[in-house]
Structure formats: C-alpha cells, structure tokens
Amino acid sequence: MGSLPPPAARRGQSVVPGFGLTLGLTLLWLSLVVLIPLAALFLKTAELPPERILAILTAPRTLNALKISFGLSLAAAAINLVLGGIIVWALVRYDFPGRRVLDALIDIPFALPTAVAGIALTTLYAENGWIGSLLAPLGIKVAFTPLGILVALIFIGLPFVVRTVQPVLEDLDHDLEEAAATLGAGRWTTVRRIIAPAVLPAFLTGFALAFARAVGEYGSVIFIAGNLPNVSEIAPLLIVIRLEEFRYADATAIAATMLVASFLLLFVVNGLQRWSQSRTGRLA
C-alpha cells in the first residue's frame, strides 16, 4: 500500500506556517496606509451636494488645471514609452563602453528629491540656462511654460518604463528570434511577431506607472511650471492652494476626481494586459 501524503498536503495548506498572521498584517497595513485615507477622501467629498461638486469641477480654473495635469501626463507617458523602449533595447541588446554607467543613471529620478530635480531642470531650461539659452534664439521657451511641465514629467517617469520592460526583454528567449530568422522572417517581422507580443504587457505596465507618477507629481513641477492660473497650473498645486485658502470642499472634490480618473485608467490598462496575456500567455 502506498504511503499517505503529509497532513499539510492533504489539507491543501502550506508547510510554512503563518499565513493567517501575515495576511492579517498585510490587510492591516494596507487599510491604514491606503484604504482608510482613500475612503476618508470619498466620504468627505460625499458630504457635498452634487450641485456643489459640479460647480467646483466645472470652474474654469479647475478644468484647466485638470486638463494640464492629465493631458501632459499622458503626453509624457507616451513619450517615455518610445524613449524608454529605445533605451531598454540599447541596454539589453548591445554592449558598449559606459553601458553600466548609463544603466545606473536611469535610476537617478528615483533617488533625487523632487524639489532638487525641479530646481535643476529650471536652471538648465531657463532662458539664461545651459539648454534654455540655446533654445531661446529659436523662439522656444521651456521654463515657466507648459512645455517645462512636460520636460519635468518625462524626467520623473522615464525610469518606470525602463525598469519595467528591461527584465522582460532580458528574459526573452533568443532561440525564438534565431528560429524565425532561419525560417526566413525579416527583422521587422521578427520584432512584430516575436518580440512585440512578449514585451507588450510590460510596456503597458510601464506606461500606467509613468502616467500615475506624473499625475500626482508636485515637487519637480512647481519650480519649472510658472504656476500661472489657467496656463501652467497643475491640479496638485491647485489642491494645495485651496487648502491654504481653507476651501477644503474644493480640495477634496478635485482630489477625488483625480483619484477616480487614475483608477479608471489603471483598470483600462489592466484590461489591455489581460487581453495581451490571453493572446501571448505572458503577463508583466
């Protein structure tokens, strides 16, 4: 007669104890750090009459701030998608002098305080700065304009795309590409049929992370934006201004709107990821 499996296996439990404790601690910390603050924000907003919320959100200054934040964040995430893909391809597929240094420089926006990044970018792109002085004769003004906001958002969002796609591209089986070449596939066919489906979920994840980071960015933007109402004022700054004016209802309504919009975008990206997984069998 064959031997019986161990009791833990018969009950479908892990041989390592502590699941209940770790799950409880996880839910506790998640509630304290994420769920309860977000719930408080929604409850505070729900105290307002619907017409009051609509009046706050349809105010010209609020609409312009939301357009600037979400529009430029989408643009920055899209640009980082292209630039990040080029950088990842160079780092993974080629060996060149200074590759390790370049790889390390990608993480600078992670470690650099956002205020320091904002001051540095403003110094560089001001009309008397190293880069701004070269662009000024061409009629291009970066600092204290929406273009400056875009530059700052690209700076802080690029590492999210690179670090999300890089491990997926590194783990990609080169034998598949060699097999495709052996069967007569061209370079673009190999990229379209072999490489792109494998890295698409990672690109979508990197895009979502870069967008979410850009929407809530504050420190690096306020120095280079100029902060002119209806021109270069971002939504996070408007929330701070409303709080300083003791207009808490306005601040919570704007914050709740940004949160809902971010959630909707993340749900869309997750849906695209699962669609890609159903076609390729891969998930970032």
N, C-alpha and C positions, 0 to 999 in steps of 0.2 A: 504494500500500500504506500503511495507517495506521501511525502512529508507535507504538512499543512503550512501555508504561508504565515508569516509573523502576524501577531494580533493587529499591529498598526496597519499592515497592508490589507487585512481582512475588513477593517473598518473604513478603509479609504482615507486614512489620516496620514499626515507626515510623521516620519520618525523623529523629526526635530520638534521638541515641544515649544510652546509659547505663542501659538497662533492667536489665541484669544486675547492675550496681553498685547501683542504687537498690533493687532487690528484695532483694539480699543484705544491705544495710544495714538495710532495713525488718525483715527476718526476724531479724537480729542483735539490734537494739534491742528488738523485740517479745519475743524469747526472754529477754533479760537483765532486762527490766522486768516482764514479765507471766508468760510461760510457765514459766520456771525457778522463780521463787518459788512459783507455784501447784503445780507438780509436787513441789517440796520439801515443801510442806504436806501433800499427799496421801501422799507416801512416808513422812513422819513418822507420819501417822495410821495408815498400813497396817502399821506395826510393832507396833501394839497388837493384842491378841487381840480377836476380835469381841465376846466377853462383856464385856471391859473397856470397849470403846467403848459398848456398850449400857448398861452401868451408869452411865457418865458422862452419857450423853444422857438417861437416864430419871430422873436425880436430880431431886427436886422443884425445887431452886433453878435448875438448868439449864433445865428445862422452862418454868418461869415466866419466866425471862429471855428465852428464845426466843419465847414467846407474846407478851410485851410488845413485843419488837423487831419481829417480823413483823406482829403484829396492828395495832399503832399505825402502823407504816409503811404498811400497806395502807390504813388509815383516812385517814392524812394524804395519801397519793397520790390517793385518791378525792375528798377534799375539794378538793385542789389542781386536780383535773380540772374541777370545777364552777367554783371561783373563778377559775382560770386562763382558762377559756373566756369567762367574763363580762368579765374584764379585757381579754383579747385583742379581743373584739368591740367594746368601748368604744374601745380604742386605734386599731383599724383602721377602723371604720365611722363614727366621729364625730370632729368637730374641735371642741375646747372649750379654754377657757383653762387652761393648765397641763398640757396633754397631753404635751408634751416632758419636763416635769419628772417626771410620773408614769411615763413610759416609762423615764427614767433611773433612777428609784428601784427599779424591778423588779430591777435588777442588783446592788443593794446586798448581798444574801446571797452573791453570787459573790465580792465583793471584801472583805467584812468577815471578819476572823478568827473562827473558830467560838467560841473562848473569849470574845471580846468580845460576840458575839451572845448567848451563854448568860448572861453577866453582865447584859447589858441587859434581856433578857427576864425574868430573875429579879427584877431591880429593879422592873420595871414590874408584874409579876403577883404579887409578894409581898403579904401582907395589908396592909402599910403602903405599898405602891406606888401609883402613879397609877391604874392599872387595877384592881389587886387590892383596893384599899380600896373601890372601888365595887361589886365583886362579893362582898366579904365579908359585908355585911349581907344579901345574898340567899342566903347559905349555900353559895356557890360558892368553892371553894379551888382555885387553879390551880398556884401554885408548890409544889414538893416533892410532887407527886402525878402519877399517870399522865396527867392532863389537861395538866399542864405539858409533859410529853414530847411530847404531840400538838401543842401550840402550837409548840414548837421545830421539830418535823419539818415542819410546814406552812410555817414561815418559810423553812427552807433548801431546800424542794422546789418552792416556787411558781415561781421563775424557769425551771425546766426545762420546765414545761408551757407557760408564756407564750412563751418564746423558740423552742420547737419548733413551736407552732401558728401563731404570728404571721406568719412569711413565707409559709406556705401560704395563709392567709386573704387576705393582701395580693395574692398572685398569682392568686387566684380570678377568673375572667372574669365581670365584672358583666353582660355581654351575656346570659349564660345566665339570670340572675335576671330580667332585663328581658323576655326571651323567654317565660319561664314566666309572668310576670305578664300579658303580652299574651295568652297562651293561656287566662287565667282562673284560674291557680293562686293560692291564698291564700298568706299569709305562712308559715304553718306547713307547708304542702305544699312550698313552695319550700325551706324550711330542711331538711325531711326528705328531699326528693328530689334537691336540687341541692347544698346546702352541706354537709350532714352526710356524705354519701359521700366528698366531696373532702377533708374535714379529719379523717375518722376515723383514717386511718393515723398522722397527726401526733399526734392525741390519744393513741393507744396508745403511740407512742414517748415522748411526754412523761410519760405515766403510768409507764412502765417506768423511765425515767431518775429520776423523782422517788422511786419506790419504792427503787431501788437506792441512791440517795444517802441516803435515810432509814435504810435497814437498817444501813449502816455508819457512821452519824453518831455522834460521840462528844463532841467539844468543847462544842457548844452544848447538849447534853442533860444532861451530868453536873451542871451548876450548878443547873438548874431541876428535876431529877428527884427529888431527895431521896435516891436511891440506896439505898432500903430493900430488903433481900433479900426476894424473893417478892412484892414490892409494886410498886416502881418502879425496879428494877434492870434495865438493858438488857444484852443479850448482849455487846456490845463491852466494856462495863465489867467483866463477869464474866470475860472472857478476860484482861484486864489484871490483875485480882485473882489469877487462877490463875497467871499468870506471876510476879507478885510473891511468891506462895507457893511458887514453884519447882515447881508442878504442871504441867509442860509437856505431859504427855499430855492432861490435861483441856483445856488451852487449845487445843491443835491439833485435838482432836476436835470441840470446839464451833465453832472457826473453819471446819473442813472442812464441817460440817453447814450453816452459814450460806452458805458458798460454793456448795454443791450446790443448796440451795433457791433461791438467787438465779439460778443458771444455769437451773433448771427454769422459773422464772417468765419469764425472758427468752426461752426457747425458745417458751413458750406465746404470749407477746406477738408474737414474730416470726411464729409461725404465723397469728395473727389478722391481722397486717399483710399477709401474702401472700394470705390469703383475701380481705381487703378489696381488694387490688390486682387479684386475678382478677375481681372484680366491677366495679371502677371504673376500672382501668387506671392508677391512681395509687399511688405509694409515697412515704412521707415520707422 
